[in-house]
Amino acid sequence: MVFIAPIVLGAATVGQAYADGLHRHVTLINRSHRAIAEFHASNIQATTWEEDILGHTVLLPGQSVVINLNDGTGQCRFDFKTVTKDGTTVYRRGINVCETSSYTITD
């Protein structure tokens, strides 16, 4: 089973990203023994998952990436969906990306 800890991600202009004075950048860290194939983050008011933030990139064990989760809504709480290369899916709900600077995936 894969466990996940806080991370952040998103897209907005620099002006929008810092308009409320809150940074929504999170470092996604893979400390598991599995490759991460997909990572999705949607604010808690969204009804669907946003696109895969990693795109065609696979986050191998030991790797990390910084993501900007500012989606322009001012929302700080996000739900995360992580999918490993072997198909394991883990959900984490209500992560406060305004207060956390990293999200770690472990076995």
N, C-alpha and C positions, 0 to 999 in steps of 0.2 A: 504494500500500500504506500502511496506517496502522500506526504503531508506538505502543506504549504504555509508560509508565513508572509507578512505584508509586502506589497509592491505597488508601483504607480505607473500610469501610462495615459496617453491621450494625444489630442491634436488641437492646437489653437495658436493664434498669433502671439508673439511675445507680449504685446500690450494686453491682450485678453488673459493670457496665462497668469499674469501677476496683478491684474486689476484689483483683486480683493486682498492682495498682499500675501496670499497663501501659495506655497510651492506644492505642486503635485507631482514631483519627480520621485520615482521609486526605483531602487536597484533590485532587479529580479536575479536571484542567485540560485543556481542549481547545485545543491549539495547532495543530490540523490545519485543513485547508480544507473539512472535511466535518462535517456535523451528526452528533452521536452520538445514536442512537435508543434504544439499550439498553446497560445496564451491569450485569453480573452478577458477584458475588463469592461464592465458596463456599470454606469451609476445606478444606484438602487431604485431609481424611478423608471428606468428603461424596461420595456416589456420584452426585448429580445437581446441576444448577445451581440456586442459589437464585433467587427472583423478581427481575425487573428492578428495580434500585434506583431508576432514574430514573422509573419508572412512566409516566405520560403526558407527562412533561417531555422535551423534546429539548434537549441541550446543544449550543448553537451554537458555531461557531468563536470563540475569544476568551473564552468563558465558563468558569466553574469552579463547583464545588460541594463542600462538605465533607460527607463521609459517615462514619458510625460503623460499623465492621465488627465490633464485639464481638458475637458470636453466643452468648455464655454458655458456650462450651466451654473457654475459656482458650487456644484455638489462636491462634498468631501468623501462621502461613503460610496464604495464600489463593491460589486460582487466580482469574484475572480473564478475563471474556469481554466484549469490546466489539463492538457492532454499529453500523455507521454507517447513516445514512438510505438510502444507496444499496445496502445489503445486505452490505458488506464486513465480515467477522468476523475478529477478532484475539484470540488466546488468549495469556495470560501465566501461567505456572505458578510456584507457590512463592514469591510475593511476601511478604516479612516485614513485616506491617502494624504490628508493635510497634516497628520500627526506622525506618520510612519515614513521612514526613509529607505527601508529595505523589506523584501519579501523573500523568504528562503524556502526552497523546496527540498525536502529530505525524504529518505526512505522510512 
